[in-house]
Amino acid sequence: MENYKRVGTVNDLDDGEAKKIEIDDRKIALFRIDGEYFATDDTCTHEKASLSEGEIDDETVTCPHHGAKFNIKTGQAMSLPAMFPVKTYKIKIDADNIMINI
C-alpha cells in the first residue's frame, strides 16, 4: 500500500545536498542527485550516525563517523565497516512538492 507524505519542495535542496527529515518517528535522509530526489534511512547501519551529515560523491554517501559508504539510490552498503544496507523509500514529485512513500 502506498502512503505518500509531503516532506518539502523541490527548491529545498540543491544538487549534491542532503537533509534529515522526521516522519512518524523515522529519521530519513533526503538527497538530491543530478536533479533527482532519493530517500534512505538517515541512520548508518554500522554505528547509528546521521547519513544526511555525510559527504556526498555522485551516488554515494559516506558516513561521517567511520567512513562506511552507501549507494544513495539503492541503499546498498558499499564498504566496511557497514555490512547491511539502509532502507530506501520511493519518491514522487507532485507539482513542486516532494512526497515520500512511508
N, C-alpha and C positions, 0 to 999 in steps of 0.2 A: 504494500500500500504506500502511496506517495503522500508525504506530509511536508510540503514546502513552506518554509518560513522566510520572511524578508529579513536580510541581515545588513542591508546598506544599499548604496547606489554605485553605479559604475564609475562615478567620479571620486569615490572614497580612496582608491588605490591607484598608484602609478605602476607601470610595468616594473617588475622585479621587486615589488614590495609585498609585505605580508602584514596582517594584523590579527590579533586574537579577538575572538568574539565568544560570548557565552550564550548558549541556548539550552533551556531545560536542564540546567546543572551540568552541561557538557562544555568543555573548553575546546574550541575549534580554531584552527589556523586557516585563514582565508588568504589565498595567494593570487596575484595577477602576473601571468607569464605570457608575453607576446600578445597582449590584448585579450587573453582568455582567463577565466577565473576557475580556481580549483580550491578544494577544501579537504583538509585532513584533520584527524585529532591533533590537538596542539601539543600533547604530551609525548615526549620521546619514550619509546618502549624500553629503553635501557635504564634511564636514570631520572625520569619524571621532570625533565627540563622543558621549557616552552620553545617549541619549534618556530613559532612566529617571531621569536627573537634571534633566530639563527641566520647564518649567511646564506643567501640565495645565489646560485650559479646555474644559469639555464633552467633545467627542470629538477635541480637538486637543492635540497635544503640541508645544511649542516647544523647539527645540534650544538648549541653554544657551550655545553658542559664538557663533553668528552669526544666530540668530533664525529659522532655517528652520522651517516648520510642516508637520506631518504629521497626516493623519487616522488616529487610533488604530485604528479599525475596519477601514479598507481599506488602510492603508499609503501612500495617495496623498500625494505631495508637494503642498502647498497654497500654498507661497510660495518665492520665491527667498531665498537662493542655492541651495537644493536643487532639482534638476531631475529626480531619479529617485525612485521610491517605495522604501519599505522593505518587505521581505518580511513577510508576516503568517503566523501559524500558527493552526490550528484548536485550539480549547479544548473540553474536556468536563469536567463535574463528575461524579465517581464517589464517591458518599456525600459526604464533605466534602473530598475530595481534588481538587486542580486538576491536570488532565492536559493536556499539550501534545503535539500530533502533530508529530513531528520527521521 
